[in-house]
Every structure is written in structure tokens, then in C-alpha cells.
Amino acid sequence: MINAKKPKIWYGGDYNPDQWEMPVWDEDLRLFKLAGIDVATLNVFAWANNQPDEETYDFDWLDEMMDKLHADGVGVCLATSTAAHPAWMARKYPDVLQVDFDGRKRKFGGRHNSCPNSPTYRKYASRMAEKLAERYKNHPALLIWHINNEYGGAGNCYCDNCESAFREWAKARYGTLEELNRAWNTAFWGHTFHDWEDIVLPSGLSEEWISNGRTNTNFQGISLDYMRFHSDSLLECYKLEFEAVKKHTPDVPVTTNLMGAFKKLDYHKWAKHMDVVSWDNYPRFDTPHSYTGMMHDLMRGLKDGQPFMLMEQTPSQQNWQPYNSLKRPGVMRLWSYQAVARGADTILFFQLRRSIGACEKYHGAVIEHVGHEHTRVFRECAQLGEELGKLGESLLDSRVQAKVAILFDWENWWAVEMSSGPSIALQYVDEAHKFYDALYRAGIAADVVGVEADLSRYELVVAPVMYMVKPGVADKLEKYVQAGGTFITTFFSGIVDENDLVKTGGYPGELRKLLGIWAEEIDALLPSQRNRIVVPDGAAGLKPEYECGMLCDLIHTEGAEVKAVYGDDFYAGMPALTVNKSGAGEAWYLATSPEASFLQDWLSQLCASRGIQPILPSVPEGVETTIRSKDGQDYLFVLNHNADSVTVELGGRGGADLLTGRLLEGKAELAGRDLWIVKLNA
């Protein structure tokens, strides 16, 4: 359990006392008490303060703050400070500086500005982590280690150290040049390598170019492996610090803050080396609530449903978006509880006090620039802090139960969007979200998991755009369906292997037998073009036709049953939706990207036919529901994202609201931007 040393939902956030004079510290502690803050994240960007030169370490400020926080009952999430190297290091050891996509050597500046394969950076970063662990291993305020910060948040590195490391990485992966040449298909354009030293990084100087904000490549195999290598390089940096702190504090959990659907790092691989998943949630004013829900569920799914930490969110305003809207009254509280509803056991902010200078001085904080408690934001934060205190440990380590899984794979994401066709409009995360949103609107819980997950617990598994089929995955899916599972995949699936090499013999490759189809061609529609999905009369829960577009696979059946066909163009009448029976289960293929109402209607009736019921029978638009369970007790979350009140039918469920003590059953009125946490009757 994350919160073993402080058994409640932790409440607090990033605190930077090193930016302030001592009198401010004491005032902040007073305000922390008023707001109910009981955890502070310290030392995130303090490397330059802690180590003013190569030989000197100075932790006096941190000693004092650790002691002060502990005396006030505030625990510490202690960061290792390694997300930005000191200026002296860049001057003295230029190998720590990155080289950008176009081959230019960076100077000191920014953050996440270190080459992950710099021997200097790795040496001093792991040494800093160990110095901190030695010093604070017995400090009673220490709750958890926070390694670095938002890894990968700057550009990739293309320096000589990285190029040399990439060659060694490739040797370890492929063993021989013959196998590497096969995997990268280097016979194309005469790229065959005869010496490891001939291999260079894919960049603006070699294989890649940027057009319309998208990175393009001549050799997807090379670029795909560079993405893997870059993720692995940063992971190696993380592991060095992980091992350094674990050496002295083996029982203190370790995390680093992830960033939801962050493309550059394979979080499924990273999560294996994290005691606890934590992440930073920064939706825009207009981000769909279902998208935020999917990100929470994705983070929860990284460690098999284990509760996660919400490491950062803003109390109100962000500062890096084109239009930085305030969170309206009640929204911060509501979105905080959305995180709890989907598995968070902490609510932490960036930041606790606003900076007065540099690029985040207008980013929201619990303590605004005015410096006192008489602000709307502070009052809302204090209300939430009081509520979380009253909740105690009732929800801690409870789990979300789901019978539906959406497969999400980072390497597949990279490969889909590196593809030189068929359509620039194809965005992997968007296609996954379309399915998630349909389930969300139906009130059906879904886990978002990787291809290595145990699928046997799910009645329905959805794999949108499963372009890349990794070794063993097709067999795993066949066994899942044979045992009674229902599998759905879509257009542009089963095309390539893990090296982005096409599986010859007809699309969808290794999935062809399972799906009972083969795809002859793939039509890419312009944004202005549409086709139709035509559904035969009498199909339960579906309308006679729906719009579709973007991509249309032209498929033939090989045992699958046709459930819908195209309505237009030269392939009118060809299958658009099929199902193939296999053993006790079935596998569906959706050959095109449909309008949202199709997925809502189809998935609702498909779930109902398999006994997968919504959490509540019917809820108004804009109302979100989920359940967390613990020791046989269910807790129903009902969140109203609407500005106005709604009537919610609890459908035979009832119990006491943990936040107000109010007994709820039958129909009840839920205020705008408010929520219930109902401890359901047995």
C-alpha cells in the first residue's frame, strides 16, 4: 500500500522552499495546516543548490525543511533533484549536453537538458541520489522517493555518446549484422551494413525529417529501434538512481512521475521498475472528461490495477497552454475525486506556493502571489483537505473492477505513426479513446492494459489499430477467444511484426485465422470524404446506417460472418463489420473508423449480450460513474461534470455518502460539479 506510513489519502504537492527566505517558510507551514496539507514534495530541481561545485554538497536547507515539516506532521516525498544538471557541470563536462535533431550541440539551459548516455551525468546523478539516501535514510518525514522528474520532457539526444550506445544496444538486440540487416530491411535503398561503426542515429542529418509537426522516416525499423533505445537509455538512468536509494532505504517505495499518454517512453516497460506508479494530470479546459478518465485508467493499468499516485495537477490555472483558463468553482475538487474514483491514493499539486519568476510564475498554486489564505483557490483547497482528512483510510488500496480491457501498446503507437501511410489522420491514441469514450458514456468500466496483461479476467478485450503484432500475441489472443472471450480489433491491424516488417500472405497477418478474414486493400479517405456502414434490418440496438471515414479496409471473409457492409463507392456491399466464432468465443473486425454513435450503440449491445452491465442503469449526459472495492465493500462514485444539477437514478443501489453522511437511494438530486462517494449497502 502506498500510504502505509501515513494511512490516508495523501494531500499536498511540490514545494520549493529553496526559492524563498526563511520567514516565508514559517508562513507556509501555517497555511499548510489550514489547507489540510500533509505531504510535500521537496528537492525536485535543487541540484545546483545541493552541489555548488564538483566536490561540495550542502544539504543544510533541506535538513531544516525536513525537520520543520516533520514537526508539523507533514511527510515528505523526497526528490533526487537530478532533472536539471548544474551550470558548472555543463561548463566543465560538455558531454552532459544534448545534441539536437539537426546536429547542434546545446548549451546550458532549460531542464531535462542532460544526455542520458553521458558518463558524467550518470555518475553524478546516481551519486546525488546516494548522498540523499545516506543522509535521510532514517529521517521520520521520509515517505517515498521521487526519482528525477517527468523523464523525457525535452528533446531526444543525437550525440556521439548516444550513437555509440545505440550500436551497443543494437548488438545486444540482434547479435549479428546479418540479423540487424534483416530486421531493418536494409537491402532497400542500398543500406546494408557491413560494420557496426557504419550505423548512425536516425535524425535530421540521416533518415528523418519533420513535416506538418510529424517526424517522418525513410527506415521505420531504424527509427522504431531508436525510440526503444531512447526509452531504454532514460530507464537506465532511472534505474541507477533507484538502486542508489534502495541500497540505503530498501523499504521506502520509489517512484517517478509519468505523464499519461506520453509518446516518448514505453511506460509498460518502465512500470516494472517502479514500486508505485505516479503521474501528472493536466487536462485543458475543454479536454473530454472521458479522455482524462482513460489516462487515469492507463496509469492504473501499468501495474495490474494497483492504486497510483496523482503526483501533480494544478489547483486552478496552467501556464503553458495557448489559453490558460481558470478552473471554475468546484472543478478542482471534482477532478481530484475523478482521480480517486479511478485509483489514485494521493492528491498532490504543482505547486504549493507560486514562484515569482521564470516560466511557471503564472502556474496555479495553493498559495497565490498574494500570499494569504483569503482566496477562492485556497478556500477550495482547504475544503478538499478537510474532506480527505475525514475519509481517512476507508478507500486506501481499494481496486477498480472491470470486465472490459482496452489494449494499449507504446511500440505499436510509435510504429503506427511512423508509417509512411496510409493516412496522416490516423492517430493511435485518438482511436483508443473512441472506444474508451463509448464505454465511458455507457457507464461500463474498462481497464487500459498492455499486451502482456492476463486477459482471462476480462469478458471483452478491444485492441484498436493493432498494427504491430508482437511475438506470441496472436497465439495468446487465439487462446483467449477459444476459452470464451470476445475480442475486437479494427482496420489497419495485423500488418507488421515487432520490427515493422510486413507479414506477407495477406493482411491481417497472424490475426487472419482468428478473425476469419483477409484484407485486399486499404482506402484512405480525405477529411471531406465519408462512406456508410449499412446494417441489415433487425440488428439489435443498431440503426440502419452510420457514417464512417478515414480508412476503409476492403476485406473478404474466410469463415467470418458479415454483420455490416459499406454503403458507397466501388466497394459498396463489401464487409465493414465481421465476427468469427472460435471455440467458445468470438473475434470481431471493424474495417473502418465509424462515427461515435455507432461505437456507443454497438458496444452497449455487445456488452449487454455478454452480461457486462453498466454501473448504473442510466445516468444523465456529463455524469461519470465508477466503483472501487475493498474487503468486500463497494464504493460507488458518481461525479457530475455539468454546471447544473441533475437527477440520478441509483437503480436499486443505495447507501451513505462518505462526504456528507447523507443516505442515498432511488432518485436523488446531485448538484452541479458535485459528487457522491456512496458506501453501498450489502
N, C-alpha and C positions, 0 to 999 in steps of 0.2 A: 504494500500500500504506500502511495506517495507520501501521505501525510502522517506517517506513524509517529514522528517526533512532535507534531502539533496536530492533534486529531480533530480537525475541522477543515472546511474549505478555505484554503489559504487566500488571503486578501492583501494586495499591496501592489508592488511593481518596482520598476527601475528607479533607483535613487542615486544621484551623483553629488554627494557632499563635497567631493574634491573640487567642485566648481564654485563653492561658497565659503564664506568666512564662518567662524565658529558661532557667532550669535544666531545665525540663520539655522544652524543645526538644532539648537535647542528649541527654537520656534517650530521647526519642522516636527520634532518629536511631540510637541504639544498638539499639533494639528493631526498627526498620525493617530493619536489616541481618540480625538474627536471623530475621525473618519472610520475608526474600527480597523485600521491597517495593522496587520500582524506579521507581514513578511516583506522584506525589502531586498531587492536585487542590487548588489554592490559590485563595483570594481570592473564594470563592463569595458570601459575604454580608458583605464587608468595606467596603462603600461608605462607611458612616459613619466608619470608621477612616481611610479613604484621603482623605476630603474632609470635614473637620470644619466647614467653612463654605463659602460660595459661591465664594470666591476661593482658598482654601488646599487644596493637595494634598500629602499626606505619605505617601510610599511607603518610608520607612526600614525599617520592619519587614519589608516584602515584599522589599526589596533583600537584607536579611540572610538571610532564609529561602531565597530563590532561590539565593544563593551557597552556603549551608550544604548544601542538597540536592544541588547540582551537585558539590560537593567530595566528597560521599558516594556519587556515582554514581546519584543519583535524579533522573529527569527530572520536568518539571512540565507538567501540564495546567492552563493559566492561565485562570481565570475572570475575567469582566469586572466582577463584583460588583454588577450592576445589578438583581438580583431583589428588592431591598427598598430603597426610597429613604430617605435620611436624614431624621431628625425635623426638622432645620432647614428642609428643602425643603418639607415639608408645612405648616409654620407660615408660611413666607414666601410660598409659591406654592400656594395651596389647589387650583389647577386640577389638581395631580397626584393628588388624592384621588378615589377612585371614588365613584359614586352607585350604590346597590344596586337590586335588582329592584323594591323598593317605594318608590323615590324618595328614600331617605335618604342624605345626604352622610356618608361615612365620616370618621373621624378617623385620625390616625397610629396604626399598629399592624399586627401580623401581617407577612406577606410577600406577594409578588405583589400588592402593595397600590396599584399605580400605574395611573392611567388610560392606556390605550395610545394615546389620541389627545390627550394633554396635550402642548402645545408645550414646556412646561417639562421634562417627563420626557424627551421625545425629545432635546431639546437637551443636557441634562446626561448622559444615558446614553451618547449617541454621543461626547460629549466625554471621558467617563471611559474609554471603550474606546480612543479615540485616544491619550490620555495614556499608557495602559498599553502600547500598541503602540509608541509613540515610545520609551518608556523601556527596554523589554525586547526590542526587535526583534533585537538581536544577542546576547542572553543565551544561552549554550550549554545551559542547562537547559530552555529553552522547546521543547516538543514539539508542542503543539496548543492552539488557543484554544477556550475553553468560554464561549459567549455566554449571559449571564443564567443561568437555572436553572429547569427544569420550567415553561416558559411555560404560562399558562392555569390554574395551580393554585389560583386563587382565583375569586371571583365575577366575572361579566361586569360591564361598566360601562354606565350609562344616563345619563351626564351630558350637559350641553348641548354640550360639545365632540364627544362621540360622536354625538349626534343630528345635529349639523351635518355631521360627517364621513360619516355614513350617507347623508344626502341626496346628497352629492357622489359617494359610491360608487355609489348607485343611478343617478345621472345618467350616470356612466361606463358602467354595465352596460346601461342601457336606452335612453339617448339622449333619449327623449321621454316625456312623461307619458302619452301615449296607449299606448305600448308597455308602460310600467310598469303602467298600469291593466289592460291585457290580461293581463299575466303574473301579477299578484296577484289577478285576478278581482274587482276592487273593486266591480263592479256589485252583487255580493252585499252585502246589508245597507247599501246606500247609501253605500259607502265611496269612491266615485270622487273622485280628487284632481284639482284644477284649478290648484294652485300647489304647487311643491316645498316651500315652507315649511309646508304643511299636514301633511307627513309626520312622524310621531313614531315613536320606537322602540317595538317591541313589548315590553311589560313588565307588571308587576302594576298599573300605572296605566292601561294601554291594552288590549292584545289578549290578554294571557296571564294564567294563574293556575296555581297549584300544587295538585295533589290527589294523595294517595297517593304523594308523593315524585316525581311526574312532572309536568313542565311541559306544560300544555295551552294551545292557542291557537285563537282564532277564525279566524285567517287564516294557514294554513300557508305560503303564498307569502311573506308578510311575515316571518314568524318564521324560515323557511328562509334567506332572504336576510340576516337579522340574524346567523345563525350563520356564514354565509360571510363577512360583513363583520367580525365579531369575530375570526375566524381570520386574515383578511387584515390586520386592524389590528395584531395582535400580530406577524404576519410582517413587516410594515413596520418595526416596532421592531427586530426581529432583524436585518433587512437593513441598517438604519442602522449598527448595531454591526459587522456583518460587513464592510461597506465600510470602516469606520473602521480596523479592524485589518488588512484586506487592503491598504490604502493603504501601510502601512509593512512588512508581512510577507506579501508575495504568495505566498510558497512554504510558509508554515506553514498546515496544514489547520485548518479551522474546523468546530465542531460545536455543538449544544446538546442537552441531554438530553431525549429524548422519554419517553413513559410508556405504551407499548404501545397497547392499545385505549382511548385517552383520547378521550372523545367530543367535546370542545370544539374541537379543532383538526384540520384536514384535513392529515394528515401526508404524504399523497401530494404535495400542493402544496408543503409545507414542504421535503421532501427534495430538491426541485430546487435549493434554495439552500443546501444543506449539502454540504461536502466529504466528510463522514463522518457516517453515522447513529450516534447513541448513544442508549441508553435505560436506564431504571431498572426493575429487575425485583424486585418484592416480592410473591411469592405467599404466600398464607396456608398454615398447617399442612396444611389439607385441600384446597387448590387441586388440581384434577386435573393430573397431570403433562402430559397432552396439551394442556391449556389453556396452560400455560407454554410448551410447545413451539410452539404456534400463535403466541403473542406473539413469540417469537424469530423465527419464520419470517415474520411480518408485518413486523417491523423489517428483516429481511434483504431482503424483497421491495421495500422502499421505493426502493432504488437498484439494481434489476436484479440482485440476488443478491450485491452487493458485501459483503464482511465488515463487521461492525458492531462498535461498542464497547459492552460492558457497562459502563456508567458508574457504576451504583450497584446494590448488593444488600447485605443485612445479613450480617455474619459469623454471627449467630445470631438474636437477638431483634429484633422490631419493637416499635413503641411506640404506634401509632395505631389498632390494631385492638381490637375488644372483648375478645379473648382473645389475648394475645401469647405464644405458645408458644415455647420454645427449639427451635432446630434440633437434632435428635438427632445423636449422633456419626456422622460420615460424610456427613451430609446436605448441609452447606455445600460440601464438596468435590464431591459428586455433582452438585449443582445448578450449580456453577460449570462443570463439564465438560459438563453439558447445554447450557449457553450456547455453549461452544466447539464442541460437536458440531453446533450449528445455525448457526454462522457467526461467533461472537464471536472477535475477535483481541485482546481485553483482558479482564481480570477485575479490576474495581475495586469497592471497598466504600464505602458510607456507614456508618460513618465509621472513621477510623484510631484516634482516641482519643475516648472518651466525654466528652461535655460534662458539667459538674457542675450545671447549672441550666437552667431553661426546659423547653419541651415535648418535647425529644428527649434528655433526660438518661438515659432508660432504653432508648434505642435502642442495639442492639448495636454493638460496636466491636472492632477487632483488639486494642486496648489497653483493658482494662476499668478500672473505677474503682480497682481495687486497684493498678494502675499498674506491674505487672511481667509477666514472661513465663510465670509459673507458673500458667497457667490452661488449661483444656481448649480454649477457643476459640483462644487464641494458639497452642497446640501444633498444632491443626488448620490454622490459617492458615500457620504455618511449614512444615508438611508440603507444603501446596499450593504455597507459594512455591518450595520446593526442587524440586518436580516440574516446575513451569513453567520454571524455570531449565534443567533437563535437557532439556526438549523443544526449547529453542532456537527456531529459526525454521522447524522442519520443517513445521508446519501453517499458517504465515502465508500469507495471501492464497489459501488453498485454498477451493474452492467446493463447495456442495451442489448435486447434480444431481437434478432431479425431472422426471417426465413428466406430473404432475398439477398443476393450478393451481386454487386457490380464489380467486374474485374477491371483493374486499372494498373497499367504497367508503364513505367518510365521509359524503358528501352523501346517499347512499341511506339510510345509518343514521339521519341526522337526520330525513329525510322519513318513514321507516317509523315511527319512534317519536313523531313529531308528529301522525301521522294520527289523526283522531277516530274510530277504529275500525279494523278490526272487533273487535280483542281487545287488552285491556291486557296479556295474557300474551305477546304477540309481542315478543320481544327479539332484535334483529338479530344481535348478537354470539353469543348462545346458539345460534341456528340455524346460523351459520357453524361454530361449534365442534362441533356434532353431526356434521357431515360430516368435519371435520378429525379428530375423535376416532375415527371409524370407520376412516379411512385409517391413523391412528397405530396403532391396535390391530392392523391388518393388516400393519404394517411397511412401508407404502408412503409414500415421500417425497412431500411436497406443498409447492409454493411458495404463498405468500399474496400476491397482487398486485392492482394496481388495473386499472381498465378500459382504461387507456392502454397496458398492457403488450403486448409482442409475444406473441401466443398461438400462433404457428406452431410453437414448440418443444415444445408440450405435446400429448400424445395425448388427454387428458381435461381439460375445463375445467368447473368447478362454480361456479354463481352462485346461492347460496341467497337466496331472497326478493329477487329483482331487481325491486323495486317501481318504482324510478325507472330509466327507460331514457334515457340522455343522447344528444344528437345524434351520429349516426354509429355508435353502439354496435351497434344491430340489424344494420346492414349489415356491420359487422366480424365479428359472430358468424355471419352467414349465409355469408360468405366462408370463415371458419374451418371450418365444417361441410362446405361444398361441397368443400373441399380434403382432407377425410378426417378431420377432428376429431370428437370426441364431446363434446357439450355437454349439461349438466344444469342445469335450473333448477327452481324449486318454486312452490308456492302463493303467492298474493299477489305475482305478478311481472308486469311489463309493464303496470302500471296507469297510471302518470303520466309526464309529461315532466320536464325539469330544473326547471320552475317549480312542480311538484306539481299540475299541471293534468291531469285525466283525459284519456287518449286515447280519444275516442269511437269507436264502431264495434265494440266488444266487447273484453273482456279476452282475451288478454294484449297488446293494443295492437300495437305494432310487432313483437312477437315471435310474433304469431299465425301468420303464414305459415311461419316457421321451425319452429314447434312442431306445426303441423297440428291445432290445437285452438281452441275458444273456450270461455270460462268464462261461465256464465249467472249464477250466484250464488256467494256465499261464506258458508258456515255457520260461525259462531263457537261452539265448544263450551265449556261450563263446565268448570272443572278436574275436576269429578266425572264428566264425561261422556266416553265413549270410543266410537269406531267401530272397524271392522276393515278391513284391507286383505286381500282374498281373492285368492290367486294360483292360476291354473289349474294342474292337475296337470302334472308334467313340467318345470316351470320350473327350469332348472339352478341348484342351490345355494340355492334358496329353500324355506322352509317353506310349508305350505298357507295360513296366515294369520298376520297380525300385528296388534297394536293400533295405533291412530292417534288423534289428537285435535287440540285447539286450534283449527285451521282446516281446513275441508274445502271445496275448490273443487268446484263442480258443473260439470263440463266435458262438451263434446261434441267428437267427433273430426271433423276436416276433412282426412282423409288419414292421420292418425296411427294406429298400431296399438296396440290396448289390451293391456297386459301384466298389469294387475291391476285389480280393481274394489272398490267399497265393499261391505261386508257387511251394513250395518244402516241403519235409518231410511228415510225416504221416497225417498232416493236410492241405496238398495241396488241394486247392479248397474251403477251409472254408473262411468265410468273413474276410477281412482285413480292409475294409472301408465301413461304412454303413451310411445311412441317414434315419431319421424317421420324417415324416410330422406330425405336431401337430398344430392344429388351423391354423393361418396364417403364421406360421414359420416352422422351421425345426431344428433337432438336429443331429449332426454328431458324429460318433465314429471312431477314428483311433486306431486300435487294436495293432499297433506295432510302433517302432521307425524307421522312414524311413530316407533314405539319404536326404541331404539338397535340392537337385534339385526337389524332389517330393513336399516338402512343398512350394518351390518357385512357381512351376507350378500350384499346386492345389489352394493355397491361392490367387494367382493372378487371376485365372479364377473365383474363388468363389466370390472374391471382385467385379470383373467386372460385374458378373451377378446380383449383388445387388446394382449397381450404385456407388460403392466405387472406386473412381478414384485416381490414383497416383498424387502426387503434380505436377510433370512434366511428360509428356508422356513417355519420355525415357531419361535416363542420363547414362553417361559412368560409368564403374566399378570404385568404390572408390569415387564417388561423392554423398554427402548427401544433402537431401533437407528437409525443414520443413517450416511451416508458423506460425507466431504469429499475432494475430489480436487484434485491439483495436479501439473502437468507429467507427466501420465500415471500418477501414483501415487495409489492409493486408500487411504484411512484409514478403517477401519471402527470406529465407536463402538458399544459395547454397554454399556448402563447398567442396573444392577439397582436398581430403586426399592424392592424388597422388603427387609424387615428380615432375612430369612433367605436363605441361599444357594440357588442354582438351577443346574440343568444346562442348558447352552446347546449346541445343535447348530449348528455353523458351516456345515454343508451344503456341503462341498467347498471352502469358503474357508479360508484359513489364513495365518499369518504371525506376526511377532513383536509382542508388546505393547510399545508405546513406553515405558510407565511402569515395567515390571519386566524387560523383556528376555525374558520367557517366550515360548516357541514354542507357538502355539495352533493346533490343527486338530481335526477331528472333534468329539467331545463333550468339554466341559470344564466344570468347576465354577467358578461366579462367586459370590463371597461377597456377603452382604447389603450393600446400599448401597455397592457397589463397581462398578468399571467396567474395561473394556479399551479401549485405542486400538490397534487391530491394523493394522500396516503390511502390507497384503495382498500376498501373493506375486503375481507377474505371471501 
